[in-house]
Protein backbone atom coordinates (compact mmCIF):
# COMPACT_ATOMS: atom_id res chain seq x y z
CA UNK A 1 0.00 0.00 0.00
CA UNK A 2 2.99 2.32 0.38
CA UNK A 3 4.59 1.67 -2.99
CA UNK A 4 4.67 4.38 -5.63
CA UNK A 5 6.68 4.83 -8.82
CA UNK A 6 7.61 8.31 -10.01
CA UNK A 7 8.43 8.74 -13.70
CA UNK A 8 10.60 11.63 -14.88
CA UNK A 9 8.47 13.45 -17.48
CA UNK A 10 11.54 14.55 -19.47
CA UNK A 11 13.40 11.25 -19.75
CA UNK A 12 10.62 8.71 -19.20
CA UNK A 13 12.79 6.89 -16.67
CA UNK A 14 11.77 5.81 -13.20
CA UNK A 15 12.98 8.48 -10.76
CA UNK A 16 12.83 6.33 -7.63
CA UNK A 17 14.22 3.08 -8.97
CA UNK A 18 15.94 2.04 -5.73
CA UNK A 19 14.88 1.25 -2.18
CA UNK A 20 16.21 4.50 -0.66
CA UNK A 21 12.72 6.04 -0.44
CA UNK A 22 10.82 2.79 0.15
CA UNK A 23 8.53 3.02 3.18
CA UNK A 24 8.64 -0.13 5.25
CA UNK A 25 5.60 -0.44 7.54
CA UNK A 26 6.34 -0.80 11.23
CA UNK A 27 4.15 -1.85 14.16
CA UNK A 28 2.61 1.63 14.44
CA UNK A 29 1.42 1.40 10.79
CA UNK A 30 -0.29 -1.96 11.17
CA UNK A 31 -3.43 -2.60 13.19
CA UNK A 32 -4.30 -5.68 15.19
CA UNK A 33 -3.94 -8.96 13.32
CA UNK A 34 -5.87 -12.06 14.35
CA UNK A 35 -4.13 -15.28 13.35
CA UNK A 36 -5.87 -18.64 13.64
CA UNK A 37 -4.12 -21.97 13.17
CA UNK A 38 -6.24 -24.82 11.89
CA UNK A 39 -5.32 -28.42 12.43
CA UNK A 40 -6.32 -29.63 8.97
CA UNK A 41 -3.38 -30.67 6.75
CA UNK A 42 -3.37 -29.67 3.10
CA UNK A 43 -1.77 -32.69 1.46
CA UNK A 44 -2.81 -31.61 -2.05
CA UNK A 45 -0.23 -28.81 -1.94
CA UNK A 46 2.68 -30.79 -0.53
CA UNK A 47 3.20 -34.16 1.18
CA UNK A 48 3.84 -32.56 4.58
CA UNK A 49 0.41 -30.96 4.63
CA UNK A 50 1.86 -27.56 5.49
CA UNK A 51 -0.11 -24.40 4.79
CA UNK A 52 1.63 -21.17 3.93
CA UNK A 53 0.77 -17.77 5.32
CA UNK A 54 1.93 -14.55 3.78
CA UNK A 55 0.93 -12.69 0.67
CA UNK A 56 -2.09 -14.91 0.05
CA UNK A 57 -3.75 -13.44 3.12
CA UNK A 58 -3.21 -9.81 2.08
CA UNK A 59 -3.90 -10.04 -1.64
CA UNK A 60 -7.25 -8.27 -1.46
CA UNK A 61 -6.20 -5.61 1.05
CA UNK A 62 -5.46 -2.87 -1.48
CA UNK A 63 -8.78 -3.36 -3.26
CA UNK A 64 -10.66 -3.45 0.04
CA UNK A 65 -9.11 -0.17 1.19
CA UNK A 66 -9.76 1.45 -2.20
CA UNK A 67 -13.40 0.34 -2.07
CA UNK A 68 -13.77 1.63 1.50
CA UNK A 69 -12.41 5.00 0.40
CA UNK A 70 -14.80 5.02 -2.57
CA UNK A 71 -17.79 4.26 -0.34
CA UNK A 72 -16.73 6.93 2.17
CA UNK A 73 -15.90 9.69 -0.32
CA UNK A 74 -17.55 8.77 -3.63
CA UNK A 75 -14.15 9.15 -5.32
CA UNK A 76 -12.78 6.09 -7.18
CA UNK A 77 -8.97 5.91 -7.10
CA UNK A 78 -7.48 3.18 -9.27
CA UNK A 79 -3.75 3.52 -8.58
CA UNK A 80 -1.76 3.04 -5.40
CA UNK A 81 -0.75 4.58 -3.12
CA UNK A 82 -3.98 6.40 -2.40
CA UNK A 83 -2.96 9.84 -1.18
CA UNK A 84 -5.07 12.85 -0.17
CA UNK A 85 -4.15 14.75 -3.35
CA UNK A 86 -5.75 12.02 -5.47
CA UNK A 87 -8.99 12.43 -3.55
CA UNK A 88 -9.03 16.22 -4.02
CA UNK A 89 -8.48 16.26 -7.80
CA UNK A 90 -11.65 16.76 -9.88
CA UNK A 91 -12.29 14.23 -12.66
Beta strands, then each sheet from edge to edge (+ up, - down):
end
